Amino acid sequence: MILQFFPSAIKYSDGLLVRTAADRARQATVPVAVHLDHAQDEDVIRYAAANLPFDSIMIDMSHYEMDENLRKTQELVAFCNKHNITTEAEPGRITGGEDGIADTESLEEALTTPEQVDDFIATGIDFLAPSFGNVHGDYDSRGPQLQYDRLDKIRSQVNGRVRLVVHGTNDWKPETTQKCVAAGCVKVNVNKLALLDYLNYFKSDAASTPLTTFMEEGTNIIQKTMEEVIKVCGSGGKARKASKGIA
């Protein structure tokens, strides 16, 4: 399991939330990593890698044109590697926006090509997040228009050299996630999927529930949601096996 933070969490709490999460993750009886998602500010990336207990950082330079994206990614990967930080990058450009990251809606969508895969692997990344019709934030009335044939070609080009990540899972049906997992995506980012039931509880009960009870019940709701997501991804019951692999 991976706990993901947007860079705004660093600025909001001066790193306190990250340190607290990392401390609890280290005490967990299953493998739990702490990840900085969609880090787009070079100074924040360098600060996070050198000073905060992240296990991995997504170096998101996708708002730049491809040559600049590659150059900056390679430079920042090298810096992160010096601090034993695993890295992720986004070839192409996944359009849309979410709370805490820059909105790319005004930029031209750039789907990942198999040819770009080698260029990004050469930067030294460990995880690759392709653009194949997925979007950040909510989908329009048509729903997800995913190009699974493109994802299959990307997977073939990767050929096991890095691991694939899927972004943009808002409002996905379970079978959509399962198709992406079957196509080789081993890291599945969830945001709205993890929080929707909690937010509905917040709207309906926040004004009438004691604060401590509200916090406890809210945590239970998110836990239940994440247990379902883990099952959908096919990861249920595998923590012990993963722990042995890490050891």
Phi and psi in degrees as GROMACS dihedral restraints (atoms count N, CA, C in turn):
[ dihedral_restraints ]
;  ai    aj    ak    al  type     phi  dphi    fc
    3     4     5     6     1  -125.5    20    10
    4     5     6     7     1   124.0    20    10
    6     7     8     9     1   -89.1    20    10
    7     8     9    10     1   121.1    20    10
    9    10    11    12     1  -109.2    20    10
   10    11    12    13     1   139.5    20    10
   12    13    14    15     1  -121.4    20    10
   13    14    15    16     1   140.8    20    10
   15    16    17    18     1   -81.4    20    10
   16    17    18    19     1   155.1    20    10
   18    19    20    21     1   -56.1    20    10
   19    20    21    22     1   -27.2    20    10
   21    22    23    24     1   -59.9    20    10
   22    23    24    25     1   -25.9    20    10
   24    25    26    27     1   -66.9    20    10
   25    26    27    28     1   -30.7    20    10
   27    28    29    30     1   -67.5    20    10
   28    29    30    31     1   -47.5    20    10
   30    31    32    33     1   -68.8    20    10
   31    32    33    34     1   -36.8    20    10
   33    34    35    36     1   -62.9    20    10
   34    35    36    37     1   -42.8    20    10
   36    37    38    39     1  -119.0    20    10
   37    38    39    40     1    10.9    20    10
   39    40    41    42     1    55.1    20    10
   40    41    42    43     1    35.1    20    10
   42    43    44    45     1    89.0    20    10
   43    44    45    46     1    -5.8    20    10
   45    46    47    48     1   -61.3    20    10
   46    47    48    49     1   -43.7    20    10
   48    49    50    51     1   -61.4    20    10
   49    50    51    52     1   -40.3    20    10
   51    52    53    54     1   -65.3    20    10
   52    53    54    55     1   -46.3    20    10
   54    55    56    57     1   -63.6    20    10
   55    56    57    58     1   -39.3    20    10
   57    58    59    60     1   -64.6    20    10
   58    59    60    61     1   -45.5    20    10
   60    61    62    63     1   -63.5    20    10
   61    62    63    64     1   -41.8    20    10
   63    64    65    66     1   -65.4    20    10
   64    65    66    67     1   -39.1    20    10
   66    67    68    69     1   -61.6    20    10
   67    68    69    70     1   -43.5    20    10
   69    70    71    72     1   -69.9    20    10
   70    71    72    73     1   -37.3    20    10
   72    73    74    75     1   -61.4    20    10
   73    74    75    76     1   -38.4    20    10
   75    76    77    78     1   -68.2    20    10
   76    77    78    79     1   -22.1    20    10
   78    79    80    81     1   -90.6    20    10
   79    80    81    82     1    -9.6    20    10
   81    82    83    84     1   -66.6    20    10
   82    83    84    85     1   151.9    20    10
   84    85    86    87     1   -88.5    20    10
   85    86    87    88     1    -1.3    20    10
   87    88    89    90     1  -124.9    20    10
   88    89    90    91     1   160.6    20    10
   90    91    92    93     1   -65.6    20    10
   91    92    93    94     1   122.6    20    10
   93    94    95    96     1  -132.5    20    10
   94    95    96    97     1   125.6    20    10
   96    97    98    99     1  -110.1    20    10
   97    98    99   100     1   158.4    20    10
   99   100   101   102     1  -117.8    20    10
  100   101   102   103     1   123.6    20    10
  102   103   104   105     1  -125.5    20    10
  103   104   105   106     1   139.6    20    10
  105   106   107   108     1   -98.2    20    10
  106   107   108   109     1   115.0    20    10
  108   109   110   111     1   -97.2    20    10
  109   110   111   112     1   143.9    20    10
  111   112   113   114     1    49.0    20    10
  112   113   114   115     1    52.0    20    10
  114   115   116   117     1   -80.4    20    10
  115   116   117   118     1   113.6    20    10
  117   118   119   120     1  -114.2    20    10
  118   119   120   121     1    -8.4    20    10
  120   121   122   123     1  -101.8    20    10
  121   122   123   124     1   120.3    20    10
  123   124   125   126     1   -61.0    20    10
  124   125   126   127     1   -38.1    20    10
  126   127   128   129     1   -67.0    20    10
  127   128   129   130     1   -38.9    20    10
  129   130   131   132     1   -65.3    20    10
  130   131   132   133     1   -40.9    20    10
  132   133   134   135     1   -60.8    20    10
  133   134   135   136     1   -47.0    20    10
  135   136   137   138     1   -64.2    20    10
  136   137   138   139     1   -41.6    20    10
  138   139   140   141     1   -64.1    20    10
  139   140   141   142     1   -45.5    20    10
  141   142   143   144     1   -63.8    20    10
  142   143   144   145     1   -42.8    20    10
  144   145   146   147     1   -66.8    20    10
  145   146   147   148     1   -36.8    20    10
  147   148   149   150     1   -87.3    20    10
  148   149   150   151     1   -22.7    20    10
  150   151   152   153     1  -126.8    20    10
  151   152   153   154     1   -13.5    20    10
  153   154   155   156     1  -119.5    20    10
  154   155   156   157     1   153.0    20    10
  156   157   158   159     1   -83.0    20    10
  157   158   159   160     1    52.7    20    10
  159   160   161   162     1   -81.4    20    10
  160   161   162   163     1   144.9    20    10
  162   163   164   165     1   -89.8    20    10
  163   164   165   166     1   -28.3    20    10
  165   166   167   168     1  -152.2    20    10
  166   167   168   169     1   156.2    20    10
  168   169   170   171     1  -137.8    20    10
  169   170   171   172     1   132.8    20    10
  171   172   173   174     1   -87.4    20    10
  172   173   174   175     1   115.0    20    10
  174   175   176   177     1   -89.0    20    10
  175   176   177   178     1    98.1    20    10
  177   178   179   180     1  -102.0    20    10
  178   179   180   181     1    93.1    20    10
  180   181   182   183     1  -106.0    20    10
  181   182   183   184     1    23.3    20    10
  183   184   185   186     1   -70.3    20    10
  184   185   186   187     1   -12.1    20    10
  186   187   188   189     1   -80.2    20    10
  187   188   189   190     1    -3.7    20    10
  189   190   191   192     1   -97.9    20    10
  190   191   192   193     1   162.3    20    10
  192   193   194   195     1   -67.1    20    10
  193   194   195   196     1   162.4    20    10
  195   196   197   198     1   -56.2    20    10
  196   197   198   199     1   -47.5    20    10
  198   199   200   201     1   -60.5    20    10
  199   200   201   202     1   -41.9    20    10
  201   202   203   204     1   -70.9    20    10
  202   203   204   205     1   -37.7    20    10
  204   205   206   207     1   -56.4    20    10
  205   206   207   208     1   -48.8    20    10
  207   208   209   210     1   -64.2    20    10
  208   209   210   211     1   -44.7    20    10
  210   211   212   213     1   -62.0    20    10
  211   212   213   214     1   -48.9    20    10
  213   214   215   216     1   -66.9    20    10
  214   215   216   217     1   -39.5    20    10
  216   217   218   219     1   -60.9    20    10
  217   218   219   220     1   -46.7    20    10
  219   220   221   222     1   -61.8    20    10
  220   221   222   223     1   -41.3    20    10
  222   223   224   225     1   -64.9    20    10
  223   224   225   226     1   -42.9    20    10
  225   226   227   228     1   -76.3    20    10
  226   227   228   229     1   -31.5    20    10
  228   229   230   231     1   -61.1    20    10
  229   230   231   232     1   -43.7    20    10
  231   232   233   234     1   -60.4    20    10
  232   233   234   235     1   -40.9    20    10
  234   235   236   237     1   -65.3    20    10
  235   236   237   238     1   -45.3    20    10
  237   238   239   240     1   -63.3    20    10
  238   239   240   241     1   -39.6    20    10
  240   241   242   243     1   -62.4    20    10
  241   242   243   244     1   -33.7    20    10
  243   244   245   246     1   -62.4    20    10
  244   245   246   247     1   -23.7    20    10
  246   247   248   249     1  -107.2    20    10
  247   248   249   250     1    18.9    20    10
  249   250   251   252     1    59.2    20    10
  250   251   252   253     1    38.3    20    10
  252   253   254   255     1  -104.3    20    10
  253   254   255   256     1   126.6    20    10
  255   256   257   258     1   -71.6    20    10
  256   257   258   259     1   147.7    20    10
  258   259   260   261     1  -127.7    20    10
  259   260   261   262     1   154.9    20    10
  261   262   263   264     1  -133.9    20    10
  262   263   264   265     1   148.5    20    10
  264   265   266   267     1  -145.4    20    10
  265   266   267   268     1   165.3    20    10
  267   268   269   270     1  -120.8    20    10
  268   269   270   271     1    99.0    20    10
  270   271   272   273     1   -75.4    20    10
  271   272   273   274     1   146.8    20    10
  273   274   275   276     1    77.1    20    10
  274   275   276   277     1  -158.6    20    10
  276   277   278   279     1  -148.9    20    10
  277   278   279   280     1   118.8    20    10
  279   280   281   282     1   -86.9    20    10
  280   281   282   283     1   116.9    20    10
  282   283   284   285     1   -78.1    20    10
  283   284   285   286     1   172.9    20    10
  285   286   287   288     1    99.1    20    10
  286   287   288   289     1  -167.8    20    10
  288   289   290   291     1  -160.1    20    10
  289   290   291   292     1   156.9    20    10
  291   292   293   294     1  -137.8    20    10
  292   293   294   295     1   163.1    20    10
  294   295   296   297     1   -57.0    20    10
  295   296   297   298     1   122.2    20    10
  297   298   299   300     1   102.8    20    10
  298   299   300   301     1    -9.3    20    10
  300   301   302   303     1  -129.5    20    10
  301   302   303   304     1   159.3    20    10
  303   304   305   306     1   -66.1    20    10
  304   305   306   307     1   138.2    20    10
  306   307   308   309     1   -81.4    20    10
  307   308   309   310     1   125.0    20    10
  309   310   311   312     1  -105.0    20    10
  310   311   312   313     1    17.1    20    10
  312   313   314   315     1   -58.4    20    10
  313   314   315   316     1   -33.8    20    10
  315   316   317   318     1   -81.6    20    10
  316   317   318   319     1    -9.2    20    10
  318   319   320   321     1   -92.6    20    10
  319   320   321   322     1   154.6    20    10
  321   322   323   324     1   -71.3    20    10
  322   323   324   325     1   131.5    20    10
  324   325   326   327     1   -64.3    20    10
  325   326   327   328     1   139.2    20    10
  327   328   329   330     1  -131.9    20    10
  328   329   330   331     1   103.0    20    10
  330   331   332   333     1   -72.0    20    10
  331   332   333   334     1   144.5    20    10
  333   334   335   336     1   -69.2    20    10
  334   335   336   337     1   135.5    20    10
  336   337   338   339     1  -106.4    20    10
  337   338   339   340     1   152.6    20    10
  339   340   341   342     1   -57.2    20    10
  340   341   342   343     1   -30.2    20    10
  342   343   344   345     1   -66.5    20    10
  343   344   345   346     1   -31.5    20    10
  345   346   347   348     1   -73.1    20    10
  346   347   348   349     1   -20.8    20    10
  348   349   350   351     1   -57.9    20    10
  349   350   351   352     1   -48.2    20    10
  351   352   353   354     1   -62.1    20    10
  352   353   354   355     1   -38.6    20    10
  354   355   356   357     1   -62.1    20    10
  355   356   357   358     1   -41.5    20    10
  357   358   359   360     1   -75.9    20    10
  358   359   360   361     1   -36.7    20    10
  360   361   362   363     1   -61.5    20    10
  361   362   363   364     1   -34.5    20    10
  363   364   365   366     1   -65.3    20    10
  364   365   366   367     1   -19.3    20    10
  366   367   368   369     1   -74.1    20    10
  367   368   369   370     1   -14.7    20    10
  369   370   371   372     1   101.0    20    10
  370   371   372   373     1     7.7    20    10
  372   373   374   375     1   -65.4    20    10
  373   374   375   376     1   161.2    20    10
  375   376   377   378     1  -106.2    20    10
  376   377   378   379     1   -28.9    20    10
  378   379   380   381     1  -127.9    20    10
  379   380   381   382     1   141.5    20    10
  381   382   383   384     1  -125.1    20    10
  382   383   384   385     1   127.2    20    10
  384   385   386   387     1  -110.8    20    10
  385   386   387   388     1    95.0    20    10
  387   388   389   390     1   -77.3    20    10
  388   389   390   391     1   157.7    20    10
  390   391   392   393     1  -104.4    20    10
  391   392   393   394     1   114.5    20    10
  393   394   395   396     1  -138.0    20    10
  394   395   396   397     1    35.5    20    10
  396   397   398   399     1   108.1    20    10
  397   398   399   400     1    -8.2    20    10
  399   400   401   402     1   -75.7    20    10
  400   401   402   403     1   151.2    20    10
  402   403   404   405     1  -134.1    20    10
  403   404   405   406     1   153.5    20    10
  405   406   407   408     1   -79.8    20    10
  406   407   408   409     1   143.2    20    10
  408   409   410   411     1    83.3    20    10
  409   410   411   412     1  -156.7    20    10
  411   412   413   414     1   -87.3    20    10
  412   413   414   415     1   149.3    20    10
  414   415   416   417     1   -85.1    20    10
  415   416   417   418     1   160.5    20    10
  417   418   419   420     1   -78.0    20    10
  418   419   420   421     1  -170.6    20    10
  420   421   422   423     1   -62.8    20    10
  421   422   423   424     1   -19.1    20    10
  423   424   425   426     1   -76.6    20    10
  424   425   426   427     1   -18.5    20    10
  426   427   428   429     1    78.4    20    10
  427   428   429   430     1  -174.1    20    10
  429   430   431   432     1   -62.1    20    10
  430   431   432   433     1   133.0    20    10
  432   433   434   435     1  -116.3    20    10
  433   434   435   436     1    72.9    20    10
  435   436   437   438     1   -86.1    20    10
  436   437   438   439     1   139.4    20    10
  438   439   440   441     1  -100.0    20    10
  439   440   441   442     1    88.0    20    10
  441   442   443   444     1   -66.2    20    10
  442   443   444   445     1   -29.1    20    10
  444   445   446   447     1   -65.4    20    10
  445   446   447   448     1   -36.3    20    10
  447   448   449   450     1   -66.2    20    10
  448   449   450   451     1   -42.7    20    10
  450   451   452   453     1   -62.1    20    10
  451   452   453   454     1   -39.8    20    10
  453   454   455   456     1   -62.2    20    10
  454   455   456   457     1   -40.4    20    10
  456   457   458   459     1   -67.4    20    10
  457   458   459   460     1   -39.0    20    10
  459   460   461   462     1   -63.8    20    10
  460   461   462   463     1   -43.6    20    10
  462   463   464   465     1   -61.0    20    10
  463   464   465   466     1   -41.4    20    10
  465   466   467   468     1   -63.9    20    10
  466   467   468   469     1   -40.1    20    10
  468   469   470   471     1   -68.2    20    10
  469   470   471   472     1   -38.6    20    10
  471   472   473   474     1   -61.6    20    10
  472   473   474   475     1   -45.3    20    10
  474   475   476   477     1    52.9    20    10
  475   476   477   478     1    41.8    20    10
  477   478   479   480     1    79.6    20    10
  478   479   480   481     1     2.1    20    10
  480   481   482   483     1   -75.3    20    10
  481   482   483   484     1   -32.5    20    10
  483   484   485   486     1  -136.6    20    10
  484   485   486   487     1   175.5    20    10
  486   487   488   489     1  -105.8    20    10
  487   488   489   490     1   146.3    20    10
  489   490   491   492     1   -93.1    20    10
  490   491   492   493     1   144.2    20    10
  492   493   494   495     1  -124.1    20    10
  493   494   495   496     1   143.1    20    10
  495   496   497   498     1  -116.4    20    10
  496   497   498   499     1   127.2    20    10
  498   499   500   501     1  -106.5    20    10
  499   500   501   502     1   166.2    20    10
  501   502   503   504     1    79.8    20    10
  502   503   504   505     1    51.3    20    10
  504   505   506   507     1   -99.6    20    10
  505   506   507   508     1     9.0    20    10
  507   508   509   510     1   -56.0    20    10
  508   509   510   511     1   132.3    20    10
  510   511   512   513     1    63.6    20    10
  511   512   513   514     1    18.3    20    10
  513   514   515   516     1   -73.3    20    10
  514   515   516   517     1   145.5    20    10
  516   517   518   519     1   -78.8    20    10
  517   518   519   520     1   152.9    20    10
  519   520   521   522     1   -53.5    20    10
  520   521   522   523     1   -39.3    20    10
  522   523   524   525     1   -65.9    20    10
  523   524   525   526     1   -26.4    20    10
  525   526   527   528     1   -67.7    20    10
  526   527   528   529     1   -46.3    20    10
  528   529   530   531     1   -59.9    20    10
  529   530   531   532     1   -43.5    20    10
  531   532   533   534     1   -64.2    20    10
  532   533   534   535     1   -35.3    20    10
  534   535   536   537     1   -66.1    20    10
  535   536   537   538     1   -37.8    20    10
  537   538   539   540     1   -70.0    20    10
  538   539   540   541     1   -39.0    20    10
  540   541   542   543     1   -63.3    20    10
  541   542   543   544     1   -43.1    20    10
  543   544   545   546     1   -63.9    20    10
  544   545   546   547     1   -26.9    20    10
  546   547   548   549     1   -85.9    20    10
  547   548   549   550     1     5.3    20    10
  549   550   551   552     1   111.3    20    10
  550   551   552   553     1     1.2    20    10
  552   553   554   555     1   -80.5    20    10
  553   554   555   556     1   116.0    20    10
  555   556   557   558     1  -101.5    20    10
  556   557   558   559     1   -10.8    20    10
  558   559   560   561     1  -123.2    20    10
  559   560   561   562     1   120.3    20    10
  561   562   563   564     1  -116.5    20    10
  562   563   564   565     1   113.9    20    10
  564   565   566   567     1   -80.8    20    10
  565   566   567   568     1   129.3    20    10
  567   568   569   570     1  -127.0    20    10
  568   569   570   571     1   136.3    20    10
  570   571   572   573     1  -128.6    20    10
  571   572   573   574     1   -77.0    20    10
  573   574   575   576     1   -60.8    20    10
  574   575   576   577     1   -37.8    20    10
  576   577   578   579     1   -58.5    20    10
  577   578   579   580     1   -34.7    20    10
  579   580   581   582     1   -80.1    20    10
  580   581   582   583     1   -24.9    20    10
  582   583   584   585     1  -108.4    20    10
  583   584   585   586     1   -12.6    20    10
  585   586   587   588     1   -60.1    20    10
  586   587   588   589     1   -48.9    20    10
  588   589   590   591     1   -63.3    20    10
  589   590   591   592     1   -38.0    20    10
  591   592   593   594     1   -64.0    20    10
  592   593   594   595     1   -43.4    20    10
  594   595   596   597     1   -66.0    20    10
  595   596   597   598     1   -36.5    20    10
  597   598   599   600     1   -65.3    20    10
  598   599   600   601     1   -39.3    20    10
  600   601   602   603     1   -63.3    20    10
  601   602   603   604     1   -41.4    20    10
  603   604   605   606     1   -58.2    20    10
  604   605   606   607     1   -46.8    20    10
  606   607   608   609     1   -64.0    20    10
  607   608   609   610     1   -37.7    20    10
  609   610   611   612     1   -88.1    20    10
  610   611   612   613     1   -29.3    20    10
  612   613   614   615     1  -120.9    20    10
  613   614   615   616     1   -10.2    20    10
  615   616   617   618     1   -59.3    20    10
  616   617   618   619     1   -39.6    20    10
  618   619   620   621     1   -74.2    20    10
  619   620   621   622     1   -19.3    20    10
  621   622   623   624     1  -116.2    20    10
  622   623   624   625     1     4.9    20    10
  624   625   626   627     1  -115.2    20    10
  625   626   627   628     1   133.1    20    10
  627   628   629   630     1   -54.8    20    10
  628   629   630   631     1   145.4    20    10
  630   631   632   633     1   -57.4    20    10
  631   632   633   634     1   -47.6    20    10
  633   634   635   636     1   -64.5    20    10
  634   635   636   637     1   -40.2    20    10
  636   637   638   639     1   -64.1    20    10
  637   638   639   640     1   -41.9    20    10
  639   640   641   642     1   -61.3    20    10
  640   641   642   643     1   -43.5    20    10
  642   643   644   645     1   -64.4    20    10
  643   644   645   646     1   -43.1    20    10
  645   646   647   648     1   -65.6    20    10
  646   647   648   649     1   -45.7    20    10
  648   649   650   651     1   -66.4    20    10
  649   650   651   652     1   -37.9    20    10
  651   652   653   654     1   -62.7    20    10
  652   653   654   655     1   -40.7    20    10
  654   655   656   657     1   -63.3    20    10
  655   656   657   658     1   -42.1    20    10
  657   658   659   660     1   -62.1    20    10
  658   659   660   661     1   -37.8    20    10
  660   661   662   663     1   -65.5    20    10
  661   662   663   664     1   -45.5    20    10
  663   664   665   666     1   -65.0    20    10
  664   665   666   667     1   -39.9    20    10
  666   667   668   669     1   -60.3    20    10
  667   668   669   670     1   -46.2    20    10
  669   670   671   672     1   -61.4    20    10
  670   671   672   673     1   -42.1    20    10
  672   673   674   675     1   -61.6    20    10
  673   674   675   676     1   -45.4    20    10
  675   676   677   678     1   -67.9    20    10
  676   677   678   679     1   -32.7    20    10
  678   679   680   681     1   -61.0    20    10
  679   680   681   682     1   -39.4    20    10
  681   682   683   684     1   -68.4    20    10
  682   683   684   685     1   -40.9    20    10
  684   685   686   687     1   -62.9    20    10
  685   686   687   688     1   -42.3    20    10
  687   688   689   690     1   -60.3    20    10
  688   689   690   691     1   -41.3    20    10
  690   691   692   693     1   -64.6    20    10
  691   692   693   694     1   -43.3    20    10
  693   694   695   696     1   -59.1    20    10
  694   695   696   697     1   -38.8    20    10
  696   697   698   699     1   -75.8    20    10
  697   698   699   700     1    -6.2    20    10
  699   700   701   702     1    79.9    20    10
  700   701   702   703     1    19.6    20    10
  702   703   704   705     1  -102.0    20    10
  703   704   705   706     1    -2.2    20    10
  705   706   707   708     1   -61.6    20    10
  706   707   708   709     1   133.4    20    10
  708   709   710   711     1    76.5    20    10
  709   710   711   712     1    10.8    20    10
  711   712   713   714     1  -103.8    20    10
  712   713   714   715     1     2.2    20    10
  714   715   716   717     1   -62.7    20    10
  715   716   717   718     1   -41.8    20    10
  717   718   719   720     1   -63.6    20    10
  718   719   720   721     1   -42.1    20    10
  720   721   722   723     1   -62.8    20    10
  721   722   723   724     1   -41.8    20    10
  723   724   725   726     1   -65.0    20    10
  724   725   726   727     1   -38.9    20    10
  726   727   728   729     1   -61.2    20    10
  727   728   729   730     1   -40.8    20    10
  729   730   731   732     1   -65.0    20    10
  730   731   732   733     1   -34.5    20    10
  732   733   734   735     1   -67.5    20    10
  733   734   735   736     1   -37.3    20    10
  735   736   737   738     1   -68.9    20    10
  736   737   738   739     1   -41.2    20    10
